[in-house]
Amino acid sequence: MSATDLRPLLDNVIAQLQAEGKSPSVALVKSRLGRPCPLPLIIQALQGAPAQPPAQEKLPFTAEQQAWIQAAIAAALAPLQAEIDRLKTGEPR
């Protein structure tokens, strides 16, 4: 197979990796090819591949979930804060 025959195959493998959310590398491309390919050709294909667009930032929690988390943390910390306050004032248990 000539270099011009392998280029579409390389581009296809790189596109598949990007579609899976993976950053294409020489090792990933080589493992997906399933046939021998000259290393310079893989590198050339990777250099010519379009950069992966940055992922959109997703908010990890909804406002309702954030409120629940804050309430749970406050409830868990309340006894600890009470103990700290008790120790500061020197009150016996």
C-alpha positions in Angstrom: 0.0 0.0 0.0 1.4 3.4 -0.9 1.5 6.5 1.3 -1.4 8.1 -0.7 -3.5 5.0 -0.1 -2.8 5.1 3.7 -3.6 8.8 4.2 -7.4 8.4 4.0 -7.2 5.5 6.4 -5.1 7.5 8.8 -7.5 10.5 8.6 -10.4 8.1 9.3 -8.7 6.7 12.4 -7.9 10.1 13.7 -11.5 11.3 13.2 -12.8 8.2 15.0 -10.5 8.9 18.0 -11.6 12.5 18.1 -15.3 11.5 17.9 -14.6 9.3 21.0 -13.3 12.3 22.8 -9.7 11.0 22.7 -6.7 13.0 21.8 -5.1 11.2 18.8 -1.5 10.1 19.4 1.0 8.0 17.4 0.4 5.0 19.7 -3.4 5.2 19.5 -3.4 5.7 15.7 -0.9 2.9 15.2 -2.9 0.5 17.3 -6.1 1.2 15.5 -4.7 0.8 12.0 -4.3 -2.9 12.2 -1.6 -2.8 9.5 2.0 -1.6 9.3 2.4 2.1 8.5 5.5 4.2 8.4 5.9 6.4 11.5 6.6 9.6 9.5 3.3 9.1 7.7 1.4 8.8 11.0 3.1 11.9 12.4 2.4 13.9 9.2 -1.3 12.9 9.4 -1.5 13.9 13.1 0.1 17.3 12.3 -2.5 17.8 9.5 -5.4 16.8 11.7 -7.7 19.7 12.8 -7.4 20.5 16.5 -10.1 19.1 18.7 -12.5 21.8 19.7 -12.5 22.6 23.4 -15.2 20.9 25.4 -18.0 23.1 26.6 -17.8 23.7 30.3 -20.6 21.9 32.1 -21.8 23.0 35.5 -21.3 20.0 37.8 -24.5 20.5 39.7 -27.9 22.2 39.4 -28.8 25.0 41.8 -31.1 22.5 43.6 -28.3 20.0 44.0 -25.9 22.7 45.2 -28.4 23.8 47.8 -28.8 20.2 49.0 -25.0 19.7 49.2 -24.5 22.9 51.2 -27.3 21.9 53.6 -25.7 18.4 54.0 -22.3 19.9 54.7 -23.7 22.4 57.2 -25.5 19.6 59.0 -22.3 17.5 59.1 -20.2 20.4 60.4 -22.7 21.7 63.0 -21.7 19.1 65.7 -18.0 19.8 65.0 -18.4 23.5 65.3 -20.3 23.1 68.5 -17.5 21.0 69.9 -14.9 23.7 68.9 -17.0 26.4 70.5 -17.3 24.3 73.7 -13.5 23.7 73.8 -12.9 27.5 73.3 -15.1 28.4 76.2 -13.7 25.7 78.4 -17.0 24.1 79.3 -16.9 20.5 80.5 -18.6 17.9 78.5 
